[in-house]
């Protein structure tokens, strides 16, 4: 019945037509880079660049990387490591003659784990046990935990007899894949790798092994700016550095050579654009129905007390990239949120807002969790039983733009989120608990311990701000960081032209087509120099 039902059949045909048509437009754009379709595009004398396109990889990255290898990487073959379930990417590879390998074939050659390792795995019982489990300079325990809890869409690291078995099976599988992956990389003379994900599943394993084997690894990260990316060369030393950050040398260079007042002006313009639906696809996709409200309008709509200070908790994706970046008092976001709500629930003088992460909207977490409630609600039930009287929750049903909420806030709380940077540029007080991104740049009030955290929150509730950073220091340092991150770190990829896909309302970056263009080569030489240099600092767009 499902297949024959006219509406379902029509939708299937419609989606097939739309997807096929948009893929044809991409293929048409790259024809100048390839003389003949379906013919093998491989030269043994050239170096090999491997694009890692495994589980969940979006087509857009394949499009960008194909153009990049042709125009940015010098005299190189583009190879793809895929999975058989990636039908669309695999078909594009065949049409373009790209040499393709399947992870399923590599995994058939998995090795047997020695008994001493089996015994170590059997003895793992706690979260701390897994976090400290390493083998051959690869933190397998962290990868296994992150992969498992990401796949069940939960940030609550609650180990029991049932899930321990599953996590140990994941860990065991990863260990058996190590040698086959090493052999694959050597056998195919892989000179460079490109990927997006490096912390979970097979992606993490490939990234770690390539770093161990000293194969240059270029990581792509999406940004809030349409068609712009951050690229970083990853090695053993900087593997856990946050990609959306800047180096100390970049920070100092901006501070010494730039006009702070001019930077602040540019940042304000950029900040407005990023949440303006007319200017930004990101804003249109995440906040299409949201409104820019002034403080009085928000106070009225949320039934807040206009005479009380307001603290806003900016929630993270609670299960995402767990254990990926720098350390902090809390091992994961779930505990951080739980303890934060537990502390503020007792306050009498302030009122609080919990802003859910936008991923709840465009990733569809609630449907995937199959529990019909946000992960944040599970946190509240576990730590305080019910929503505290002094806490309001902003989910996808409340249509307020984040920058309006930031303007309202007297204090913002995050572990190391982008909201911490944005709030600070507005001169707001920000409390953070995570290292690895911007804690060293002195524009947020970083807490090392739970006692420090409680003390600072209690000071805010009592109206005592002596222990908070000065406003002028916060504004200057955060704007330097903002400028370095959103103007110097973000780049448009040379020879890539971005257009919305036909017949699709753009909802995210994968609903864009990335076409080849001869005209745009801005930054080409600089990106080439970075790729081929010994510099493993984060890429900075020197042209800006």
N, C-alpha and C positions, 0 to 999 in steps of 0.2 A: 504493500500500500504506500509506504513512504517514498519509494522511488517513482512510482507511477502517478502519485498525486500531482495534478497539473502545476500547482504553485511551487512545490518543492522542485519539480523537474525544471520549471522555468528559472528558478533561482540558481540551480546547478549550471544550467546552460549559460545564464547571464554571467555568472562568476567566471566560468571557463572562458567565455568570449572576452570579457574585460581583461582578465589576467594574460591571456594569449596576446591580445592586441597591444597591451603595454609592454610585454616582453619583446614583441616585434619592433616597437619603436626604439627600444634600447639597442637591439641587434642592428637596426638600420643605422643608428648613430655611430656604432663602432666598426662598421664595414671598412672605413678608410684604414683601420688598424690591421685588417685581415683581408687578404686578397680573395680567399675562397672559403665559404662555409663548409663545415663537415670534414675539412681536410685537417690532418694532424698538424698542430702548431708547436713543434718541439725540435730543438737543435741541441745535439749532444755537446757542442762546443760552448754553449752558453751556460751561465750560472742559473740555478733553480731557486725560484721564490715560491714558497708553499703558503697558500691561503688556507687557514683552518676553518672549515665550514661544517661543524658538527651539529649536534642537537639544537634545534631552535634558531639556527642562523638565518637572519633575514636576507632576502635577495639583494637588498640595496648594497650590502657590504661586498658581495660578489661583484656587482657592477663597478663599484669604486675601485676595488683591488685590481680588476682586469685592466682598467684604464691606467691605473698607477703603474703596474708592472710594465706596461707598454711604453709609458711616457716618462715616468720618474725613475724607476730602476733601469740601470744602463745595461743593455744587451743581455736580457734575462728571459728565461722561460717562466710562464705562470703555471704552477701545478696546484691542484686542489685536493685536500683531504676532506672527504665528505662521508655521509652515511646514506644508506640506500633509501631511507625514508625521505630524503631531501630531493623529491622528484623534480622540482622546478630548477634548482641550481644544477642538478645533474644533467638535465636536458640542455641547459644553456652551455654547459661544459662541452657536451657532445657536438652541439651546433657550431661552437667556436673552435673546436678541435683542441680544447684544453685537456691535458693529461690529468685523469682523475683517479684517485685511490679511495677505497672504502675502508673505514675503520673496522667494519665487521670482518674484513679479510685479514687485517693485521692482528685482530684479537684472537683469530683461530690458532695463532702460534704462541699463545700464552704459555709461560713457563711454570714449573712446579715450585712452590714455596718450600724452602728448607724447614725442617722440623723446629729449629730454634725460633724461627719467626712465627710459625703457627702457635707455638706455646706462648710467645709474647702477646699475640693477638687474643688468644683465649683468656689471658689474664687482664685484659682491658675491661674495666667495669664502670669507671667514672668519666665525666667530661674532661677532668684534668688529665686522666690517663691518656685519652685520645689526643688531647692537645699537645702532649709531650712525646707522642709516638712519631719518630723519624726513622728513615732508612735511606741510605745513600744520599744524604743531604736533601731529602725530600720529606716535607711534613705531611705524610700520608694521613695521619689521624685527623688533622684539621680539614684536609680536602674531603675526607669521608663524611665528617660531621656536617660540613657546609653543604655538600651535595645532597645528603639525605634530607635535611630539614628544609632546604630550598624546594625539593621536589614534593614535600608534603605541605608546603606553604605555611610553615609554622616556625616561629622564632623561639618557642619554648623548648629549651634543651632538657628534656625530661627522659632520662635513660631508664628503660625497664627491660625485662627479660625478652619481650617481644621485639622491640625495635633494636636492642643490642645485637640480636642475631642478624638483622638486616644491615645494620651499619658495619658489622664485622665482615659480612659478605661483600659489601662494597669495597671495604679496605683490602680484602684479600684479592678481589678482582683487579684493583688498581696495581697491586704489587706484581701480579702475574703479567700485566701489560708492559711493565717497565722495559724489559729486554727487547720485546718485539718492536716497541716504538723506537728505541735506540737503533736497532738494526734497520728499521725502515728509513730513518733519517740519514744514516750513513750510506746505505745501499743506493739511495736516490740522490746522493750528493746535494742535500738541501743546504743552500748557502744562506738563505734568509727566510724568516717566518713572519706572517702577518696574522693577527687575531684580534678579537675583542675581549672575550672572557679569558681570565687566567686563574681564577680562584676555585672553580668548581668543575666536577665531573671530569671527563677525559680532557677537556680544555686545560685544566690545571696541571694534569699529568704531562701533557705535551709541552706546556710552557716551562714547567720545572725542568724537564729533561733537556729541552733545548738550551736553557740557561746553563745547566750543568755541563753540557757539551760545547758551551761557548758559541752557539749559533745565534747571530744577531736576530733579535725578536722585536718587532714593531707592534705596539699595542694601540688600537683605535678605541676612542671613547666618544660617545655622543654628547652633545651639549644642548643648552637651551636655545642656541642660535641656529636658525634654519640653515642646514647644509654645511655647518662648520663642525670640526672635530678637533679633539686633542690627541696628539700622537706622542708616544713615549717609547724610547728604546729600553727594553727590560733586561736586567741581568740578575745574578744572584744577590748582589749588594742592594739593589734598589727595588727588588721584587714587590715588597710590601709598602712602598711609597705610594701615597695617594696620587692617582693620575690627574685629578682636578686640583692641583696645587701649583705653587711656583717655588723655585729654589731661592735660597737666601741671597745668592749673588744677583738674581733678577730683582729681588725686593730692594736690595741696597742700590742697585743701578738706577731704578726708577726714582728712589728717594733722593739720590744725589743729583740726578740729571734732569728731572722733570719739575714742572710747575704744579704744585698740589692743587691750586685753585682751578687750573685748566683740567686736570684729571677729574676732579670732583664734578665739574660741569659735564664732561663727556660721560662719566659714569651715570649721572642722573638721567641723561638722554637715553642711554642704553637700557637702564633699569626700567624706564617707562615703556620702551619698545617691547621688552621681553614679556610684559604682561598685557600688551595691547593686541587685541584680536585682529585688528586691521593691519598690524605690522608684523605679526609673528605667527607662524604655523604652530609652534609650540603652545602659544597662548590659546589659539583657536581650537587645538585638539584637546587640551586639558581643561580649559576654562571657558568653553564656548558659550555657556549660559550664565556664567558668573558676572557679577556687576562690580563696578568701582563705586564703593560707598564711602561717605565721610564718617568720621568717628561717631557723630550723633546718630546717624542712621544705623550703624552697627550696634551701638548700645541699645537703641530702641528695639531692633529686630531680635537681639539675643536676650532682651530683658535683663540688661546689666545695670549695676549701680553706678551712676556717673561720678559719684564721690569716692569710689574705691579704685586703687591702682589695679592694673590688669597685667597678668603674666600669661604668655602664650607658649604652650609646649608644641614644638613642631616634630611630629612623629616621623620616624624613619620607616623604611620597608623592614619590618621587624625580623624577617627571616633572610634578608638579602646580604650577600657577601659577609657572612658571619666570620669573624676571626681574620678578615682580609687585611686590614690596615693596622695603624699603630695601636698600641695598647691603651688602657685606661682602667678606671676602677672596676667598671662592669665588663664582664666577658662578652655580653651580647646586648642588643637593643631591647629585647623583651624585659630583661631584669631592670635595665635602666628606666624604662617607662613605668614599670610596676613600682619601683622604689620612689620614683619622682611623684607619682600620684598619691602614694601612701603618705609622703611627707606633706605635700600641699593640702591634702584633704583635712588636715587639722587646723589650717590657718583661718583666722577670724577677720583679718583686716584687708585682705586682698581677694580678688576674684580671678578665676583661671579659665583658659580656653585650651582645649586639646584639638589641634588641627591635624586631621588624618592625612597621610601621605597621598599625593595624587595617583599613585600606582593603583590604589583601590578602585579608581575609575577606569583607567585605560588598560590595566592588566587583568581586571575582572577577578580579583582575589576571592571575593565572597563566593562566586560560583565555583571556583576551582577548589576551595576548601570544603565545599558541600556541607557547610554548617549554617549558612545563612546569617552569619554575623562577622563583623570585622575582628581581626586579631586583637585590635586595641580593646574591644569589649571583653574578650577573654582575659586580657591582662587585668582590667578593672575588677572583674568578678573574682579573680584569684587573689588580688592584693588588698582590695577594700570592700568587696562584696557587691556594692552597687555604686552608681555614679554619685560622687560627693555633691553636696548642695552647692559648693562654691566652684563647680566645674561645668562648663558648657562644652559640648562636642560639635565640631564642624566636620560633617561628612559630605558626601556628594550631593545630598539633598539641600544643603545650605549654600547658596550661590553667591559667595563673597570672594573677590579676587585676593590672592595672598598678599599683594603689596598694600591693599587697603587694611588688611589685618595687621600687617607689620607697622603701619602708620599708627594704628590704635594702641599697640602693645607698649607697655612701660618696661617690660622685661621679656626676653625670648630665651627659650631653653632648647638645646640640641646637643647631640654628641659631637658631631663634626659636619653637620649638614650645611648646604649652601645658604639656607636661611640665616645662619650665623653671620655670614659675610654681609648679606643684604641688610640685615637689621643694624649691624654695626656702622655701615655707611650712612645710616640715618641718625646715628648718634645714640642708638638704643643700647640699653644694658643687655648683655648676653652672657649666659652661663653655659660652659661646655665641659665635657668629661672625657673626650677622646683625643688622643695624640695622633700625629701622622698626617695632618693636613695644614692647619693654620695656628696650632696652639702656641708656636714659638714667636708669632708676630705681634703679640700684645694688643689685640683688639677685642678679645673675649676674656671673660673671667674664668680661667681654667681651674678645675678642682682635681686634686690628686687623690683625695680620700672621701669616703661617705660623710665623715664628720665635717670636712670643709664644705661639702655640698650642702648639708643641712644648715650649717651656720650661715652661709651666704643666702640661702632661700629664706631663712628666718629673719635675717637682716632686712631683706626686701619687704617681707610682710610687716615688719615693725617700722618701716620707713627710714631705716638707717643705711645710708649709701656710702659710708666712709670707706668700706673695704672694696668697693667697686672701682674699676679703672676710670680715670678722668675722661670726660666726654671728648675733649679736643684730641687726646691721644688715640681714642677709639676711632674717631672720624678719619684722622690722617692715615693711620696704619691700615685700616680696613679698605680705604679707597685706593691706596697703593696696591694692596693685594688684589682687590677687585679688578683694577686696571691691568695688572700683570696677568691675571687669570683669563679675563673675558676679552681683552684686546690683544695681548701678546701670545697667549698659549693657544687660542683657538685659530684654526686656519681653514680656509677653503682649499680643497685639493686641486692642484693645477690640472687643467684640461678636463675638468668635470663641470658640466652644466646641469643645474637642478631644476626640474619642472614637476608640477603635480601630475600624478597618473591620470589618464583620461577616464571619465565616467565614474570616478571615485572621489568622494568627499574626503580630503586629507585628514587623517586622525592621528598619524604618527609618521616618523621618518621613513617607514617602509612603504608608505603610500605615496612616495615620491619616486620619480624616475631619475637616475643619474646617468646623463648622456655624455658622450665624448664630444669635445669641442676643440677645434684648433686654436681658437682665439685666446682663450684664457690660460696664460702660462705664468701668471704672477706667483712668485715664491718658488718656482721650479728649482732654480739653482740652489737656493737656500735649503730646501727640503732634501735635495740630492746630497748636498754637503753633509747634512746632519746624518742621513742614513749611512753614508760610507765613512764617516769619521769615527774616531775612538771616543767621542763624547757621548756619555750615557746620562747626561742631565736631561731634564724634560725639554722638549722642543720649544723654542721661543721664536715667534714670527718677527724677525728683525726688521722687516719692511715696515711694520706698524710703528 
